[in-house]
Amino acid sequence: MSENVINLHKATDPPADGAAPTVLTVVPDPAPVAPVPLWVRSGRTLKSAVTHESTRATVRAATRHSLYTLNGGRIVARRAWDGRTGSRYERMIRAAEAAGNLEAAQEWEERLQRFRAARHHRRMDLLHSPVDAAKGAAVGAGMSIGVLVALGVVMALNTGEGRDVVTPLSATVDFIATLIRIVQVVWGPALSIGPFLALLALWSVGRKQHAAPNWALPANVRSGEGEPITPSIVVKALRDLGVPALARAIKEMGDAGASMLGPIRIAGCGVEVDVTLPSGVATDEVQKRRKKLAENLTRHEHEVFITIPEAARTVRLWVADSGALDEPIGPSPLVTDETMTANYKTGKAPWGQDLRGDAAELSVYQRHLLVTGLSNQGKTAALRALALWLALDRTVQFWIADLKGIGDWAMFDGIAQILIEGPSDDHVIQATEMVEKAVEEMNRRIEERRQDPTVVFEPLIVVVDEAQLAFMCPVVGDDKRPYGGAKATSRYFMAVRKLHNQGRAVDVLMWQGTQDPTDQNLPKLVREGAHTRASLVVGTESQSRMALGDKAVNGGAAPHLLRQGLDKGTLVVASDGITIPAGQPSITVRTHFIDDDPAAEIAERAKMLRDGAPTLRLVDQAEERDALADVAAVLGDAARLRTNEVLKRLHSLAPETYGDQWTNDRLKSLLEEHGEKPKKSHGVMVVHRDHVLRALADRDETGSASAAE
């Protein structure tokens, strides 16, 4: 009997004959997986048990409590040894010598001599104490027995019983016997429990001192949340800073390393302490290790500030409470106090709070101002807060160019005499001309002051926000002078320099806000001309130096260490117009944020105060003249004129409107906007009168048609 064999796999080479029999291929079952050896399974189980979090917690707890007891005994023994010997004084002497303070070393040596003399006197007294103690005991016992017998005689006379003479003496003996029996009963358990109580006391001492490795401490202690700053913590943080000379000096000082520290003072939302460094340790060695020092103090880097006071070899540490700098400060007094006014000469603007929590107030009297930082960190808000306060002084005039142009300064419409808003090159040109007009006003005031030294001028504040656009403007005027740049030919640069040089003498002041400073968008001569320099967070230390100067950064100013996005509105300020702690070149200020709506309300109050003031008028930089009609007017009867001639005539017609910002390109854009454009005639660009008149007619017809609709 034949079988039909089913092939489960397709043959590689098909058979030549279609009737060929099909071959069945049997695929064997896969080999069973080899079992995991017992020793491998045991190792995995052991590893899992050892690395389990419960096991780790148990090991940490056992190690911690064991070392609490062991190190607690060491601490108690050390204290006892210090109390009985002069080792404490010897450590103080070594600490003073390591710090180079020979006067302190001599003083501690004198104290050591007095301690040794007193100890010798006590030891000499011990030679006579046994005889004195025996005499005292005999006299005391005799007097006590005499008193008891006398008391018994009184009792016997009172009762008439002779045996009452010894009753007090007998009662005293019975009382002593009772005490002996109590001691006999308690003595055995006390001997058993005593060692455990002693160990408990040692454990308590070690626990309070956290006398265990950091990895074995509880999580809340390891993280340091809320851990107070104590002398021992500061000394340990300095010892572990990675400065070999500092570590050796502290090691020689022993526990007396705290002699480097001044008093730890409460300072706002943190504490402040001065550290006198040992000889051979430079202050910048501590400064450049700010992050490591903060971590040693169980703080984040932004919660520790290091400055250099006037005292030699001293650094001043300000350490914030954990998380305190992330809490917002209160609203500005400008918002909460509707009766507040300003005084340009004697007043100070309520700008914010310093790290101590004290009010940070800035005087703007005859001080040019520069505020810089990265984008969207609060530069405009900080600059505008000062202007809003000063606007409450009705004598102050404002010329403002907002080169961002999104309405941040819109509330000054009605306060500022000049208000430019926009980021284009045309707006930059207008801003440049505004600063040049301020130079002209400054020169006029100087000349008037020469003629009359007693004349007093109203303050003029020239504000340019986003000034980097002015420095980077690529437009070149007809006189071949660029508007931007940092050369002597730059119109904006030279105008600002002239204001910086002489403006403060006649109260014409330059305020600038710029972002992401570089040598290109904030030239050296301009930034160094500002009396008040403030910086929000910047990217690098070199930018910090550009913003504040080398002296401030060398003294501890570090806006590059602020946190972008998290420290919005936090400024590092270098100025003599703000109260700065003695010996420090700068101060960190957390500025009040005034939102647009409150800012508009403050501006309305300023407008009410300024009502009727003759100098208060709003001059709009936008063109009020009909430029196309003016072109037709200057052409007159001429069939055509060169574009250069048209521009000259426009300038003569209205120099305030058709200044240097009107170029061939702008004239061409005007005509093209109305369907016409200049054309060449004999190789030069000309403007045809017929084309201009046709453009005017078309515009009038379009306007009439729109009105009819």
Summary of the structure (lengths in Angstrom):
residues: 709
radius of gyration: 44.4
end to end distance: 104.8
largest distance: 158.2
contacts: 2069
relative contact order: 0.07
helix: 52%
strand: 13%
